[in-house]
Amino acid sequence: MVDPLAKDDLKEGDLVFFKIKSRSISHIGIYLGDNRFAHASSSRGVVISNLNEPYYSRYFYKGGRILESFKKEFTVE
């Protein structure tokens, strides 16, 4: 469960969602700050990319911040 966010509202640890040649979300990454995000590439493994790269900028759908209530549900103490 996430709160939807615009690209300008992203903070470190937020999720970034992409619709790559699809009507539904087909790719997800973790925002690192400074327009960079970590994600898994099927050909290169885990990589860090920039949201301003034309490819990712084109397919960016929205960001999301995990809801506090959802975080508490899965916190290990």
mmCIF file of the N, C-alpha and C atoms, coordinates in Angstrom:
data_MODEL
# 
_entry.id   MODEL 
# 
loop_
_atom_site.group_PDB 
_atom_site.id 
_atom_site.type_symbol 
_atom_site.label_atom_id 
_atom_site.label_alt_id 
_atom_site.label_comp_id 
_atom_site.label_asym_id 
_atom_site.label_entity_id 
_atom_site.label_seq_id 
_atom_site.pdbx_PDB_ins_code 
_atom_site.Cartn_x 
_atom_site.Cartn_y 
_atom_site.Cartn_z 
_atom_site.occupancy 
_atom_site.B_iso_or_equiv 
_atom_site.pdbx_formal_charge 
_atom_site.auth_seq_id 
_atom_site.auth_comp_id 
_atom_site.auth_asym_id 
_atom_site.auth_atom_id 
_atom_site.pdbx_PDB_model_num 
ATOM 1   N N  . MET A 1 1  ? 0.832  -1.167 0.000   1.00 0.00 ? 1  MET A N  1 
ATOM 2   C CA . MET A 1 1  ? 0.000  0.000  0.000   1.00 0.00 ? 1  MET A CA 1 
ATOM 3   C C  . MET A 1 1  ? 0.887  1.245  0.000   1.00 0.00 ? 1  MET A C  1 
ATOM 4   N N  . VAL A 1 2  ? 0.631  2.140  -0.947  1.00 0.00 ? 2  VAL A N  1 
ATOM 5   C CA . VAL A 1 2  ? 1.439  3.345  -1.058  1.00 0.00 ? 2  VAL A CA 1 
ATOM 6   C C  . VAL A 1 2  ? 0.557  4.574  -1.266  1.00 0.00 ? 2  VAL A C  1 
ATOM 7   N N  . ASP A 1 3  ? 1.111  5.723  -0.874  1.00 0.00 ? 3  ASP A N  1 
ATOM 8   C CA . ASP A 1 3  ? 0.539  7.015  -1.232  1.00 0.00 ? 3  ASP A CA 1 
ATOM 9   C C  . ASP A 1 3  ? 1.142  7.397  -2.570  1.00 0.00 ? 3  ASP A C  1 
ATOM 10  N N  . PRO A 1 4  ? 0.332  7.709  -3.581  1.00 0.00 ? 4  PRO A N  1 
ATOM 11  C CA . PRO A 1 4  ? 0.886  8.114  -4.879  1.00 0.00 ? 4  PRO A CA 1 
ATOM 12  C C  . PRO A 1 4  ? 1.622  9.451  -4.769  1.00 0.00 ? 4  PRO A C  1 
ATOM 13  N N  . LEU A 1 5  ? 2.696  9.580  -5.534  1.00 0.00 ? 5  LEU A N  1 
ATOM 14  C CA . LEU A 1 5  ? 3.520  10.791 -5.510  1.00 0.00 ? 5  LEU A CA 1 
ATOM 15  C C  . LEU A 1 5  ? 3.906  11.225 -6.915  1.00 0.00 ? 5  LEU A C  1 
ATOM 16  N N  . ALA A 1 6  ? 4.043  12.509 -7.091  1.00 0.00 ? 6  ALA A N  1 
ATOM 17  C CA . ALA A 1 6  ? 4.614  13.046 -8.324  1.00 0.00 ? 6  ALA A CA 1 
ATOM 18  C C  . ALA A 1 6  ? 6.136  12.918 -8.248  1.00 0.00 ? 6  ALA A C  1 
ATOM 19  N N  . LYS A 1 7  ? 6.785  12.984 -9.373  1.00 0.00 ? 7  LYS A N  1 
ATOM 20  C CA . LYS A 1 7  ? 8.246  12.849 -9.424  1.00 0.00 ? 7  LYS A CA 1 
ATOM 21  C C  . LYS A 1 7  ? 8.935  13.879 -8.528  1.00 0.00 ? 7  LYS A C  1 
ATOM 22  N N  . ASP A 1 8  ? 8.404  15.086 -8.477  1.00 0.00 ? 8  ASP A N  1 
ATOM 23  C CA . ASP A 1 8  ? 9.015  16.161 -7.678  1.00 0.00 ? 8  ASP A CA 1 
ATOM 24  C C  . ASP A 1 8  ? 8.885  15.948 -6.175  1.00 0.00 ? 8  ASP A C  1 
ATOM 25  N N  . ASP A 1 9  ? 8.014  15.051 -5.747  1.00 0.00 ? 9  ASP A N  1 
ATOM 26  C CA . ASP A 1 9  ? 7.782  14.810 -4.325  1.00 0.00 ? 9  ASP A CA 1 
ATOM 27  C C  . ASP A 1 9  ? 8.509  13.585 -3.780  1.00 0.00 ? 9  ASP A C  1 
ATOM 28  N N  . LEU A 1 10 ? 9.312  12.938 -4.607  1.00 0.00 ? 10 LEU A N  1 
ATOM 29  C CA . LEU A 1 10 ? 9.999  11.715 -4.181  1.00 0.00 ? 10 LEU A CA 1 
ATOM 30  C C  . LEU A 1 10 ? 11.072 11.990 -3.129  1.00 0.00 ? 10 LEU A C  1 
ATOM 31  N N  . LYS A 1 11 ? 11.175 11.063 -2.182  1.00 0.00 ? 11 LYS A N  1 
ATOM 32  C CA . LYS A 1 11 ? 12.230 11.085 -1.166  1.00 0.00 ? 11 LYS A CA 1 
ATOM 33  C C  . LYS A 1 11 ? 12.935 9.737  -1.186  1.00 0.00 ? 11 LYS A C  1 
ATOM 34  N N  . GLU A 1 12 ? 14.138 9.699  -0.626  1.00 0.00 ? 12 GLU A N  1 
ATOM 35  C CA . GLU A 1 12 ? 14.895 8.444  -0.569  1.00 0.00 ? 12 GLU A CA 1 
ATOM 36  C C  . GLU A 1 12 ? 14.040 7.343  0.046   1.00 0.00 ? 12 GLU A C  1 
ATOM 37  N N  . GLY A 1 13 ? 14.060 6.179  -0.581  1.00 0.00 ? 13 GLY A N  1 
ATOM 38  C CA . GLY A 1 13 ? 13.314 5.034  -0.085  1.00 0.00 ? 13 GLY A CA 1 
ATOM 39  C C  . GLY A 1 13 ? 11.932 4.873  -0.703  1.00 0.00 ? 13 GLY A C  1 
ATOM 40  N N  . ASP A 1 14 ? 11.455 5.900  -1.414  1.00 0.00 ? 14 ASP A N  1 
ATOM 41  C CA . ASP A 1 14 ? 10.164 5.779  -2.093  1.00 0.00 ? 14 ASP A CA 1 
ATOM 42  C C  . ASP A 1 14 ? 10.289 4.817  -3.268  1.00 0.00 ? 14 ASP A C  1 
ATOM 43  N N  . LEU A 1 15 ? 9.159  4.302  -3.700  1.00 0.00 ? 15 LEU A N  1 
ATOM 44  C CA . LEU A 1 15 ? 9.131  3.420  -4.863  1.00 0.00 ? 15 LEU A CA 1 
ATOM 45  C C  . LEU A 1 15 ? 8.835  4.244  -6.107  1.00 0.00 ? 15 LEU A C  1 
ATOM 46  N N  . VAL A 1 16 ? 9.392  3.823  -7.238  1.00 0.00 ? 16 VAL A N  1 
ATOM 47  C CA . VAL A 1 16 ? 9.085  4.452  -8.523  1.00 0.00 ? 16 VAL A CA 1 
ATOM 48  C C  . VAL A 1 16 ? 8.513  3.381  -9.439  1.00 0.00 ? 16 VAL A C  1 
ATOM 49  N N  . PHE A 1 17 ? 7.424  3.724  -10.108 1.00 0.00 ? 17 PHE A N  1 
ATOM 50  C CA . PHE A 1 17 ? 6.689  2.777  -10.937 1.00 0.00 ? 17 PHE A CA 1 
ATOM 51  C C  . PHE A 1 17 ? 6.733  3.206  -12.396 1.00 0.00 ? 17 PHE A C  1 
ATOM 52  N N  . PHE A 1 18 ? 6.871  2.216  -13.267 1.00 0.00 ? 18 PHE A N  1 
ATOM 53  C CA . PHE A 1 18 ? 6.952  2.470  -14.700 1.00 0.00 ? 18 PHE A CA 1 
ATOM 54  C C  . PHE A 1 18 ? 5.953  1.600  -15.438 1.00 0.00 ? 18 PHE A C  1 
ATOM 55  N N  . LYS A 1 19 ? 5.370  2.162  -16.484 1.00 0.00 ? 19 LYS A N  1 
ATOM 56  C CA . LYS A 1 19 ? 4.531  1.411  -17.413 1.00 0.00 ? 19 LYS A CA 1 
ATOM 57  C C  . LYS A 1 19 ? 5.306  1.363  -18.723 1.00 0.00 ? 19 LYS A C  1 
ATOM 58  N N  . ILE A 1 20 ? 6.043  0.288  -18.911 1.00 0.00 ? 20 ILE A N  1 
ATOM 59  C CA . ILE A 1 20 ? 6.900  0.170  -20.092 1.00 0.00 ? 20 ILE A CA 1 
ATOM 60  C C  . ILE A 1 20 ? 6.160  -0.640 -21.154 1.00 0.00 ? 20 ILE A C  1 
ATOM 61  N N  . LYS A 1 21 ? 5.703  0.073  -22.175 1.00 0.00 ? 21 LYS A N  1 
ATOM 62  C CA . LYS A 1 21 ? 4.963  -0.549 -23.276 1.00 0.00 ? 21 LYS A CA 1 
ATOM 63  C C  . LYS A 1 21 ? 3.824  -1.409 -22.762 1.00 0.00 ? 21 LYS A C  1 
ATOM 64  N N  . SER A 1 22 ? 3.134  -0.924 -21.726 1.00 0.00 ? 22 SER A N  1 
ATOM 65  C CA . SER A 1 22 ? 2.067  -1.681 -21.095 1.00 0.00 ? 22 SER A CA 1 
ATOM 66  C C  . SER A 1 22 ? 1.068  -0.714 -20.475 1.00 0.00 ? 22 SER A C  1 
ATOM 67  N N  . ARG A 1 23 ? -0.163 -1.174 -20.316 1.00 0.00 ? 23 ARG A N  1 
ATOM 68  C CA . ARG A 1 23 ? -1.173 -0.355 -19.640 1.00 0.00 ? 23 ARG A CA 1 
ATOM 69  C C  . ARG A 1 23 ? -1.083 -0.492 -18.133 1.00 0.00 ? 23 ARG A C  1 
ATOM 70  N N  . SER A 1 24 ? -0.353 -1.504 -17.688 1.00 0.00 ? 24 SER A N  1 
ATOM 71  C CA . SER A 1 24 ? -0.209 -1.708 -16.246 1.00 0.00 ? 24 SER A CA 1 
ATOM 72  C C  . SER A 1 24 ? 1.254  -1.524 -15.845 1.00 0.00 ? 24 SER A C  1 
ATOM 73  N N  . ILE A 1 25 ? 1.489  -1.372 -14.563 1.00 0.00 ? 25 ILE A N  1 
ATOM 74  C CA . ILE A 1 25 ? 2.851  -1.192 -14.053 1.00 0.00 ? 25 ILE A CA 1 
ATOM 75  C C  . ILE A 1 25 ? 3.660  -2.440 -14.387 1.00 0.00 ? 25 ILE A C  1 
ATOM 76  N N  . SER A 1 26 ? 4.814  -2.239 -15.013 1.00 0.00 ? 26 SER A N  1 
ATOM 77  C CA . SER A 1 26 ? 5.623  -3.373 -15.452 1.00 0.00 ? 26 SER A CA 1 
ATOM 78  C C  . SER A 1 26 ? 7.044  -3.349 -14.893 1.00 0.00 ? 26 SER A C  1 
ATOM 79  N N  . HIS A 1 27 ? 7.387  -2.285 -14.168 1.00 0.00 ? 27 HIS A N  1 
ATOM 80  C CA . HIS A 1 27 ? 8.748  -2.174 -13.629 1.00 0.00 ? 27 HIS A CA 1 
ATOM 81  C C  . HIS A 1 27 ? 8.709  -1.284 -12.389 1.00 0.00 ? 27 HIS A C  1 
ATOM 82  N N  . ILE A 1 28 ? 9.492  -1.653 -11.370 1.00 0.00 ? 28 ILE A N  1 
ATOM 83  C CA . ILE A 1 28 ? 9.519  -0.912 -10.111 1.00 0.00 ? 28 ILE A CA 1 
ATOM 84  C C  . ILE A 1 28 ? 10.964 -0.725 -9.666  1.00 0.00 ? 28 ILE A C  1 
ATOM 85  N N  . GLY A 1 29 ? 11.259 0.431  -9.091  1.00 0.00 ? 29 GLY A N  1 
ATOM 86  C CA . GLY A 1 29 ? 12.574 0.692  -8.527  1.00 0.00 ? 29 GLY A CA 1 
ATOM 87  C C  . GLY A 1 29 ? 12.447 1.380  -7.183  1.00 0.00 ? 29 GLY A C  1 
ATOM 88  N N  . ILE A 1 30 ? 13.578 1.592  -6.531  1.00 0.00 ? 30 ILE A N  1 
ATOM 89  C CA . ILE A 1 30 ? 13.633 2.289  -5.245  1.00 0.00 ? 30 ILE A CA 1 
ATOM 90  C C  . ILE A 1 30 ? 14.395 3.590  -5.448  1.00 0.00 ? 30 ILE A C  1 
ATOM 91  N N  . TYR A 1 31 ? 13.753 4.691  -5.085  1.00 0.00 ? 31 TYR A N  1 
ATOM 92  C CA . TYR A 1 31 ? 14.353 6.009  -5.282  1.00 0.00 ? 31 TYR A CA 1 
ATOM 93  C C  . TYR A 1 31 ? 15.503 6.226  -4.298  1.00 0.00 ? 31 TYR A C  1 
ATOM 94  N N  . LEU A 1 32 ? 16.631 6.717  -4.815  1.00 0.00 ? 32 LEU A N  1 
ATOM 95  C CA . LEU A 1 32 ? 17.831 6.920  -4.007  1.00 0.00 ? 32 LEU A CA 1 
ATOM 96  C C  . LEU A 1 32 ? 18.119 8.394  -3.725  1.00 0.00 ? 32 LEU A C  1 
ATOM 97  N N  . GLY A 1 33 ? 17.392 9.284  -4.369  1.00 0.00 ? 33 GLY A N  1 
ATOM 98  C CA . GLY A 1 33 ? 17.649 10.713 -4.252  1.00 0.00 ? 33 GLY A CA 1 
ATOM 99  C C  . GLY A 1 33 ? 18.387 11.216 -5.478  1.00 0.00 ? 33 GLY A C  1 
ATOM 100 N N  . ASP A 1 34 ? 18.360 12.517 -5.687  1.00 0.00 ? 34 ASP A N  1 
ATOM 101 C CA . ASP A 1 34 ? 19.069 13.154 -6.798  1.00 0.00 ? 34 ASP A CA 1 
ATOM 102 C C  . ASP A 1 34 ? 18.692 12.534 -8.144  1.00 0.00 ? 34 ASP A C  1 
ATOM 103 N N  . ASN A 1 35 ? 17.422 12.203 -8.320  1.00 0.00 ? 35 ASN A N  1 
ATOM 104 C CA . ASN A 1 35 ? 16.866 11.607 -9.544  1.00 0.00 ? 35 ASN A CA 1 
ATOM 105 C C  . ASN A 1 35 ? 17.396 10.212 -9.872  1.00 0.00 ? 35 ASN A C  1 
ATOM 106 N N  . ARG A 1 36 ? 18.079 9.564  -8.932  1.00 0.00 ? 36 ARG A N  1 
ATOM 107 C CA . ARG A 1 36 ? 18.606 8.216  -9.174  1.00 0.00 ? 36 ARG A CA 1 
ATOM 108 C C  . ARG A 1 36 ? 17.725 7.173  -8.500  1.00 0.00 ? 36 ARG A C  1 
ATOM 109 N N  . PHE A 1 37 ? 17.670 5.994  -9.103  1.00 0.00 ? 37 PHE A N  1 
ATOM 110 C CA . PHE A 1 37 ? 16.907 4.895  -8.526  1.00 0.00 ? 37 PHE A CA 1 
ATOM 111 C C  . PHE A 1 37 ? 17.603 3.572  -8.819  1.00 0.00 ? 37 PHE A C  1 
ATOM 112 N N  . ALA A 1 38 ? 17.422 2.622  -7.909  1.00 0.00 ? 38 ALA A N  1 
ATOM 113 C CA . ALA A 1 38 ? 17.975 1.274  -8.067  1.00 0.00 ? 38 ALA A CA 1 
ATOM 114 C C  . ALA A 1 38 ? 16.854 0.371  -8.565  1.00 0.00 ? 38 ALA A C  1 
ATOM 115 N N  . HIS A 1 39 ? 17.211 -0.516 -9.490  1.00 0.00 ? 39 HIS A N  1 
ATOM 116 C CA . HIS A 1 39 ? 16.218 -1.443 -10.026 1.00 0.00 ? 39 HIS A CA 1 
ATOM 117 C C  . HIS A 1 39 ? 16.933 -2.640 -10.626 1.00 0.00 ? 39 HIS A C  1 
ATOM 118 N N  . ALA A 1 40 ? 16.180 -3.684 -10.883 1.00 0.00 ? 40 ALA A N  1 
ATOM 119 C CA . ALA A 1 40 ? 16.760 -4.900 -11.451 1.00 0.00 ? 40 ALA A CA 1 
ATOM 120 C C  . ALA A 1 40 ? 16.580 -4.906 -12.956 1.00 0.00 ? 40 ALA A C  1 
ATOM 121 N N  . SER A 1 41 ? 17.667 -5.183 -13.650 1.00 0.00 ? 41 SER A N  1 
ATOM 122 C CA . SER A 1 41 ? 17.650 -5.308 -15.104 1.00 0.00 ? 41 SER A CA 1 
ATOM 123 C C  . SER A 1 41 ? 17.831 -6.785 -15.439 1.00 0.00 ? 41 SER A C  1 
ATOM 124 N N  . SER A 1 42 ? 17.024 -7.301 -16.333 1.00 0.00 ? 42 SER A N  1 
ATOM 125 C CA . SER A 1 42 ? 17.137 -8.725 -16.671 1.00 0.00 ? 42 SER A CA 1 
ATOM 126 C C  . SER A 1 42 ? 18.471 -9.039 -17.347 1.00 0.00 ? 42 SER A C  1 
ATOM 127 N N  . SER A 1 43 ? 19.086 -8.056 -17.964 1.00 0.00 ? 43 SER A N  1 
ATOM 128 C CA . SER A 1 43 ? 20.358 -8.319 -18.650 1.00 0.00 ? 43 SER A CA 1 
ATOM 129 C C  . SER A 1 43 ? 21.585 -7.903 -17.841 1.00 0.00 ? 43 SER A C  1 
ATOM 130 N N  . ARG A 1 44 ? 21.420 -6.939 -16.907 1.00 0.00 ? 44 ARG A N  1 
ATOM 131 C CA . ARG A 1 44 ? 22.589 -6.411 -16.188 1.00 0.00 ? 44 ARG A CA 1 
ATOM 132 C C  . ARG A 1 44 ? 22.530 -6.587 -14.679 1.00 0.00 ? 44 ARG A C  1 
ATOM 133 N N  . GLY A 1 45 ? 21.491 -7.209 -14.150 1.00 0.00 ? 45 GLY A N  1 
ATOM 134 C CA . GLY A 1 45 ? 21.359 -7.351 -12.703 1.00 0.00 ? 45 GLY A CA 1 
ATOM 135 C C  . GLY A 1 45 ? 20.871 -6.047 -12.087 1.00 0.00 ? 45 GLY A C  1 
ATOM 136 N N  . VAL A 1 46 ? 21.213 -5.804 -10.833 1.00 0.00 ? 46 VAL A N  1 
ATOM 137 C CA . VAL A 1 46 ? 20.786 -4.584 -10.146 1.00 0.00 ? 46 VAL A CA 1 
ATOM 138 C C  . VAL A 1 46 ? 21.640 -3.416 -10.629 1.00 0.00 ? 46 VAL A C  1 
ATOM 139 N N  . VAL A 1 47 ? 20.972 -2.359 -11.052 1.00 0.00 ? 47 VAL A N  1 
ATOM 140 C CA . VAL A 1 47 ? 21.665 -1.186 -11.593 1.00 0.00 ? 47 VAL A CA 1 
ATOM 141 C C  . VAL A 1 47 ? 21.074 0.084  -10.983 1.00 0.00 ? 47 VAL A C  1 
ATOM 142 N N  . ILE A 1 48 ? 21.824 1.165  -11.101 1.00 0.00 ? 48 ILE A N  1 
ATOM 143 C CA . ILE A 1 48 ? 21.343 2.487  -10.695 1.00 0.00 ? 48 ILE A CA 1 
ATOM 144 C C  . ILE A 1 48 ? 21.195 3.318  -11.960 1.00 0.00 ? 48 ILE A C  1 
ATOM 145 N N  . SER A 1 49 ? 20.010 3.895  -12.126 1.00 0.00 ? 49 SER A N  1 
ATOM 146 C CA . SER A 1 49 ? 19.718 4.702  -13.308 1.00 0.00 ? 49 SER A CA 1 
ATOM 147 C C  . SER A 1 49 ? 19.189 6.057  -12.879 1.00 0.00 ? 49 SER A C  1 
ATOM 148 N N  . ASN A 1 50 ? 19.033 6.949  -13.851 1.00 0.00 ? 50 ASN A N  1 
ATOM 149 C CA . ASN A 1 50 ? 18.562 8.295  -13.593 1.00 0.00 ? 50 ASN A CA 1 
ATOM 150 C C  . ASN A 1 50 ? 17.160 8.458  -14.176 1.00 0.00 ? 50 ASN A C  1 
ATOM 151 N N  . LEU A 1 51 ? 16.241 9.006  -13.380 1.00 0.00 ? 51 LEU A N  1 
ATOM 152 C CA . LEU A 1 51 ? 14.873 9.215  -13.853 1.00 0.00 ? 51 LEU A CA 1 
ATOM 153 C C  . LEU A 1 51 ? 14.811 10.183 -15.028 1.00 0.00 ? 51 LEU A C  1 
ATOM 154 N N  . ASN A 1 52 ? 15.831 11.015 -15.199 1.00 0.00 ? 52 ASN A N  1 
ATOM 155 C CA . ASN A 1 52 ? 15.841 11.976 -16.298 1.00 0.00 ? 52 ASN A CA 1 
ATOM 156 C C  . ASN A 1 52 ? 16.345 11.386 -17.614 1.00 0.00 ? 52 ASN A C  1 
ATOM 157 N N  . GLU A 1 53 ? 16.858 10.142 -17.583 1.00 0.00 ? 53 GLU A N  1 
ATOM 158 C CA . GLU A 1 53 ? 17.244 9.501  -18.840 1.00 0.00 ? 53 GLU A CA 1 
ATOM 159 C C  . GLU A 1 53 ? 15.987 9.408  -19.699 1.00 0.00 ? 53 GLU A C  1 
ATOM 160 N N  . PRO A 1 54 ? 16.110 9.690  -20.996 1.00 0.00 ? 54 PRO A N  1 
ATOM 161 C CA . PRO A 1 54 ? 14.922 9.701  -21.857 1.00 0.00 ? 54 PRO A CA 1 
ATOM 162 C C  . PRO A 1 54 ? 14.057 8.439  -21.749 1.00 0.00 ? 54 PRO A C  1 
ATOM 163 N N  . TYR A 1 55 ? 14.673 7.270  -21.680 1.00 0.00 ? 55 TYR A N  1 
ATOM 164 C CA . TYR A 1 55 ? 13.908 6.015  -21.611 1.00 0.00 ? 55 TYR A CA 1 
ATOM 165 C C  . TYR A 1 55 ? 13.049 5.968  -20.357 1.00 0.00 ? 55 TYR A C  1 
ATOM 166 N N  . TYR A 1 56 ? 13.636 6.229  -19.198 1.00 0.00 ? 56 TYR A N  1 
ATOM 167 C CA . TYR A 1 56 ? 12.893 6.138  -17.948 1.00 0.00 ? 56 TYR A CA 1 
ATOM 168 C C  . TYR A 1 56 ? 11.930 7.314  -17.786 1.00 0.00 ? 56 TYR A C  1 
ATOM 169 N N  . SER A 1 57 ? 12.305 8.467  -18.251 1.00 0.00 ? 57 SER A N  1 
ATOM 170 C CA . SER A 1 57 ? 11.434 9.628  -18.200 1.00 0.00 ? 57 SER A CA 1 
ATOM 171 C C  . SER A 1 57 ? 10.163 9.368  -19.023 1.00 0.00 ? 57 SER A C  1 
ATOM 172 N N  . ARG A 1 58 ? 10.313 8.712  -20.144 1.00 0.00 ? 58 ARG A N  1 
ATOM 173 C CA . ARG A 1 58 ? 9.183  8.415  -21.028 1.00 0.00 ? 58 ARG A CA 1 
ATOM 174 C C  . ARG A 1 58 ? 8.180  7.466  -20.375 1.00 0.00 ? 58 ARG A C  1 
ATOM 175 N N  . TYR A 1 59 ? 8.672  6.469  -19.659 1.00 0.00 ? 59 TYR A N  1 
ATOM 176 C CA . TYR A 1 59 ? 7.799  5.429  -19.115 1.00 0.00 ? 59 TYR A CA 1 
ATOM 177 C C  . TYR A 1 59 ? 7.456  5.604  -17.632 1.00 0.00 ? 59 TYR A C  1 
ATOM 178 N N  . PHE A 1 60 ? 8.007  6.643  -16.986 1.00 0.00 ? 60 PHE A N  1 
ATOM 179 C CA . PHE A 1 60 ? 7.697  6.875  -15.571 1.00 0.00 ? 60 PHE A CA 1 
ATOM 180 C C  . PHE A 1 60 ? 6.186  7.057  -15.416 1.00 0.00 ? 60 PHE A C  1 
ATOM 181 N N  . TYR A 1 61 ? 5.615  6.333  -14.450 1.00 0.00 ? 61 TYR A N  1 
ATOM 182 C CA . TYR A 1 61 ? 4.176  6.442  -14.192 1.00 0.00 ? 61 TYR A CA 1 
ATOM 183 C C  . TYR A 1 61 ? 3.930  7.319  -12.971 1.00 0.00 ? 61 TYR A C  1 
ATOM 184 N N  . LYS A 1 62 ? 4.417  6.892  -11.818 1.00 0.00 ? 62 LYS A N  1 
ATOM 185 C CA . LYS A 1 62 ? 4.355  7.719  -10.610 1.00 0.00 ? 62 LYS A CA 1 
ATOM 186 C C  . LYS A 1 62 ? 5.196  7.099  -9.517  1.00 0.00 ? 62 LYS A C  1 
ATOM 187 N N  . GLY A 1 63 ? 5.362  7.856  -8.459  1.00 0.00 ? 63 GLY A N  1 
ATOM 188 C CA . GLY A 1 63 ? 6.080  7.358  -7.302  1.00 0.00 ? 63 GLY A CA 1 
ATOM 189 C C  . GLY A 1 63 ? 5.091  6.930  -6.235  1.00 0.00 ? 63 GLY A C  1 
ATOM 190 N N  . GLY A 1 64 ? 5.612  6.275  -5.216  1.00 0.00 ? 64 GLY A N  1 
ATOM 191 C CA . GLY A 1 64 ? 4.761  5.859  -4.116  1.00 0.00 ? 64 GLY A CA 1 
ATOM 192 C C  . GLY A 1 64 ? 5.551  5.758  -2.828  1.00 0.00 ? 64 GLY A C  1 
ATOM 193 N N  . ARG A 1 65 ? 4.934  6.195  -1.751  1.00 0.00 ? 65 ARG A N  1 
ATOM 194 C CA . ARG A 1 65 ? 5.546  6.093  -0.424  1.00 0.00 ? 65 ARG A CA 1 
ATOM 195 C C  . ARG A 1 65 ? 4.750  5.079  0.380   1.00 0.00 ? 65 ARG A C  1 
ATOM 196 N N  . ILE A 1 66 ? 5.434  4.115  0.971   1.00 0.00 ? 66 ILE A N  1 
ATOM 197 C CA . ILE A 1 66 ? 4.760  3.075  1.734   1.00 0.00 ? 66 ILE A CA 1 
ATOM 198 C C  . ILE A 1 66 ? 4.054  3.708  2.936   1.00 0.00 ? 66 ILE A C  1 
ATOM 199 N N  . LEU A 1 67 ? 2.789  3.379  3.098   1.00 0.00 ? 67 LEU A N  1 
ATOM 200 C CA . LEU A 1 67 ? 1.989  3.938  4.178   1.00 0.00 ? 67 LEU A CA 1 
ATOM 201 C C  . LEU A 1 67 ? 2.535  3.505  5.536   1.00 0.00 ? 67 LEU A C  1 
ATOM 202 N N  . GLU A 1 68 ? 2.529  4.420  6.498   1.00 0.00 ? 68 GLU A N  1 
ATOM 203 C CA . GLU A 1 68 ? 3.030  4.120  7.845   1.00 0.00 ? 68 GLU A CA 1 
ATOM 204 C C  . GLU A 1 68 ? 2.303  2.927  8.450   1.00 0.00 ? 68 GLU A C  1 
ATOM 205 N N  . SER A 1 69 ? 1.005  2.857  8.257   1.00 0.00 ? 69 SER A N  1 
ATOM 206 C CA . SER A 1 69 ? 0.240  1.751  8.837   1.00 0.00 ? 69 SER A CA 1 
ATOM 207 C C  . SER A 1 69 ? 0.683  0.416  8.243   1.00 0.00 ? 69 SER A C  1 
ATOM 208 N N  . PHE A 1 70 ? 1.056  0.420  6.988   1.00 0.00 ? 70 PHE A N  1 
ATOM 209 C CA . PHE A 1 70 ? 1.519  -0.796 6.327   1.00 0.00 ? 70 PHE A CA 1 
ATOM 210 C C  . PHE A 1 70 ? 2.913  -1.162 6.814   1.00 0.00 ? 70 PHE A C  1 
ATOM 211 N N  . LYS A 1 71 ? 3.769  -0.149 7.039   1.00 0.00 ? 71 LYS A N  1 
ATOM 212 C CA . LYS A 1 71 ? 5.121  -0.399 7.546   1.00 0.00 ? 71 LYS A CA 1 
ATOM 213 C C  . LYS A 1 71 ? 5.063  -1.089 8.906   1.00 0.00 ? 71 LYS A C  1 
ATOM 214 N N  . LYS A 1 72 ? 4.195  -0.604 9.786   1.00 0.00 ? 72 LYS A N  1 
ATOM 215 C CA . LYS A 1 72 ? 4.091  -1.151 11.131  1.00 0.00 ? 72 LYS A CA 1 
ATOM 216 C C  . LYS A 1 72 ? 3.658  -2.608 11.108  1.00 0.00 ? 72 LYS A C  1 
ATOM 217 N N  . GLU A 1 73 ? 2.838  -2.962 10.144  1.00 0.00 ? 73 GLU A N  1 
ATOM 218 C CA . GLU A 1 73 ? 2.352  -4.322 10.015  1.00 0.00 ? 73 GLU A CA 1 
ATOM 219 C C  . GLU A 1 73 ? 3.474  -5.318 9.763   1.00 0.00 ? 73 GLU A C  1 
ATOM 220 N N  . PHE A 1 74 ? 4.532  -4.837 9.095   1.00 0.00 ? 74 PHE A N  1 
ATOM 221 C CA . PHE A 1 74 ? 5.618  -5.733 8.693   1.00 0.00 ? 74 PHE A CA 1 
ATOM 222 C C  . PHE A 1 74 ? 6.950  -5.457 9.401   1.00 0.00 ? 74 PHE A C  1 
ATOM 223 N N  . THR A 1 75 ? 6.926  -4.643 10.440  1.00 0.00 ? 75 THR A N  1 
ATOM 224 C CA . THR A 1 75 ? 8.140  -4.336 11.191  1.00 0.00 ? 75 THR A CA 1 
ATOM 225 C C  . THR A 1 75 ? 8.461  -5.492 12.125  1.00 0.00 ? 75 THR A C  1 
ATOM 226 N N  . VAL A 1 76 ? 9.727  -5.911 12.089  1.00 0.00 ? 76 VAL A N  1 
ATOM 227 C CA . VAL A 1 76 ? 10.181 -6.980 12.973  1.00 0.00 ? 76 VAL A CA 1 
ATOM 228 C C  . VAL A 1 76 ? 10.798 -6.346 14.206  1.00 0.00 ? 76 VAL A C  1 
ATOM 229 N N  . GLU A 1 77 ? 10.361 -6.740 15.365  1.00 0.00 ? 77 GLU A N  1 
ATOM 230 C CA . GLU A 1 77 ? 10.897 -6.166 16.600  1.00 0.00 ? 77 GLU A CA 1 
ATOM 231 C C  . GLU A 1 77 ? 11.759 -7.162 17.317  1.00 0.00 ? 77 GLU A C  1 
# 
